[in-house]
Amino acid sequence: MRAMKTMFLAGALVLGVGSLALAQSASTIGSGGASSTPTGSSATGGTGGSAAAGGTSASTLGLGGTSTGQNGTSSTLGTGGSAAGGTRDTSSSKLNGNTNTMNGMSKARAQDKGTWSDSKTHTKIHKGVVSSRTKSMAHEPGGPPVKSTTGINTSK
């Protein structure tokens, strides 16, 4: 009988830990590539991620591309994010640049008391190279936050 109680408690503990691990999640992804020819070069890439915990969610994304040829350089960059499900949801995106560099930053955060989801993406184009980094995190009270980070750089 004692062995049966021990097995029951162990099973309940395993099920409890498993459900706690499924209650919050964070994931990120990224991809990039570059090519060159005798007359020019191009690069494109980006990262994105999302996080969710206790009904809150936050996602961000950043993408960039650049091409250099005989007639000059052309570049484009886009970024964005969203947050939902909390009592305090915020998101912001900023783009800036000049003839040498383009930068984009997106942040999103959803929070409901001690439960929150957060994602941040920074994307940059400089000297024909696209780089991007996304970090997503989620937290529920009673445990550590879950985190995921992905970065790309088309020069590597």
N, C-alpha and C positions, 0 to 999 in steps of 0.2 A: 504494500500500500504506500509506503514511504517513497519507493522508487517511482510510483505512478504520480505522486504529488510533485516530485522533483521534475519529472518529464513534462508535466502540465505547466509548471512555472517556467521552465526553460522555453517551452513552445510559446507561451504568452509573451515572454521577453523578446524572443526572436521576431514574433509578429509585431510587437510594439515598436521595436527598432526599425523594422522594415517599413512600417507605415509612416514613421517619423522621417525617414530618408526620402520618401516619395512626396512629402508635403511641401518641399521646397526644391527648386531646380534652377540651374543656370547653365547656359550653353552659348558657345561662340563658334564662329566659322570664318574662314578667310581664304582668299585665293588671289594669286597675282601672276603676271607673266610679262616678259619683255622679248622683243626681237629687234634685230638690226640688219641693215643691208648696207652696201657701199654708199648709198645716197641718203640714208636716214635711219631713224630708229623710232620705236614706239613701246609704250608700257601701259598696262592697265591692271587694276586690282582694287581690292577692298575687303573690309571685314564687317561683321555684324554680330549681334548677340541679343539674347533675351533672358530674362529672369522672372520667376514667379514664386510667390509664397502666400499662402493664406488668402487667396482671392485677389491679391495685388499682382500686377505685371508691368514690366518695363522693357522696351526694346529700342535699340539704336542700330544705325547702318551708315557706312561711309564708303563711297566709291570714287575712284579717280582714274583719269586716262590722259595720256599725253603723246603727242606725235611730233617728231622733228624731221623736216625734209629740206629740200633745196630752197623752198620759199619761206622758211621760218618754222616756228613752233606754235602748236595749238594745244591747249590743255582744257580739261573740264573736270569739275569736282562737284559732287553732290553729297549731302548728308541730311539725316533726319532722325527723329525719335518720337516715341509716344509712351505714355504711362496711363494706367487705368486701374480701377478697383479699390483705391485707397480713399481715405478722407482728406489726404493732402497729396495731390498728384501734380507734378511739375515736369515740363520738358522744355528744352531750349536748343536752338541750333544757331551757329555762327559761321559765317564764311568771310574770309578776307584774303587778299592777295595783291601782288604787284607783278611786274614783268618777270621776276625771277622765281617767285614762290607762291603757291596757293595753299591755304590751310582751311580745314573744316573741322568743327567740333560739335558733337551732339551729346546731350545729357538728358536722361529721363529717370524719374524716381516716383514711385508710388508708395505711400506710407499710410498705415492704419495702426496707430499706437506703436507697439514694439515690432510689428510685422512690416517688412519693407522689401521692395524689389528695386534694383538700381542697375543702370547700364550706361556706359560712356564709350564714345568712339571718337578717335582723333585721326584724321586723314590728311596727308600732305603730299604735294607734288613739288619737287625741287631738282633742277638740273637733269631732267629726263627720268627721274626715279619717283615711283609711287610707293608710299609707305602708309600703313594703316594699322591701328591697334584698337581692339575692343576689349573691355573688361565688364563682365556682368556679375552681379552678386544678388543673393536673396537670403533673407533671415526671418526666422520665427523665434520668439522667445523660448528659452529652455535649451538651446543648442547653438553650435557655432554656425556662422554663415557659410553657404556654399558659394564657390567662386569659379569662374572660368575666364581665361584670358587667351586671346589669339592675336598674333601680329604677323604682318607680311612686309616685305621690302623687295622690290623688283630688282635691286642691284645685287642681291645675294642668290 
